[in-house]
Amino acid sequence: MIPVGTACCDTLDCDRGDCLQLTPREEVVCSTVCHSETPLSFSRIKERCGLHQEVLSRILRRLSVYGALEKVDGKYRRRLVNKNLEDK
C-alpha cells in the first residue's frame, strides 16, 4: 500500500546524489508554501516572504522545475507525491 504524502521542499533524488540545495531565501519560500493549508498566489507569497517580485519569480521557477512545488490554477502548493512506507 502506497499512501499519499508530501514532498514539502525535501531534497529530491538524494538516493542518486542529486539533492537540491536550498538557499536561505528558497527555504523561506518553501516553508511559507508548505505550511499553508491552501495553495498560495504569487502576491500572497510575496507578502508573506517580503521578497522582490523578480527574486520570488526566479525562486518559484527553480523550485517548480526541481519538483519541490507545483503551480495549479495559478497558485503554488507543495508537490503531492507517493511515499512507500517500506522505505522508512
N, C-alpha and C positions, 0 to 999 in steps of 0.2 A: 504494500500500500504506500503510495507517494502523496503526502499531504501538500497543500499549497502553503508556501511560506513567502517571505520577502527577502530580497537582496539587501535592501536598505543601505546602499552605499558600502557594503562589504567589499573587500578586494575580490576581484573576479579572476577565475582561472589560476589560482595560486598553485594548484597541483602541477601545472606546467611551467611555473615560474614567470607567468605573465601578469603579476599583480599590478593593479592600478594604484599608484602612489598619489594620494590626495594632498593638495596644498592646503594651508590653513583656511583660505577663502572657500575652497571647494568643500572642505569639511563642514563649514558653517552652512553652506547651501544644502548639502546633503542632510545635515541634521534638521534644518528647517523643513525641508520637504518630507523627510521620513517621519518626523514627529507630528505631522499634520494628519488629522483624521480624514480629510478630503483632499483631492487634487488642488494645487495652488496655481493661480495665474501668474504670469511673469511679473506684473505690477505688485502683486501681494508678496512674492518672494523678494522683490526689490525693496519693498517697505521693511520687511522683517529683517533682511540681511544688511541693509544700509549700503549696498554696493551700487556703483555707477552702472547704468544700463548696458554699456558696451562690455564691461568686465563680466557682468552677470550673463550676458548673452553668450560669451565665449565659454564660460564655465558650464552653463546648461548644455551647450552643444557638445562639449567634451564628455560630460557625464552621460549624455544620451547615446553618443557614439559608442562608448565603452559599456553600455548596458546597465549602468547603475540606476538611471532614472529613465522614465519614458514620458512622452508627450501624448496625451489623449484629450481630444476635443479642445485643443488649445491650452490645456493646463498640464502641469507636471505632477507626477506621482512617482513613488518608489516602484521599481520594476517587480512585478509578481513572477516568482519562479517556483519550480517544483523542487522540493528538497527530499532526499531519501533519508529516512531515519537511521538506516543501517550505516550511513557514512559517519555518524557521530560516535 
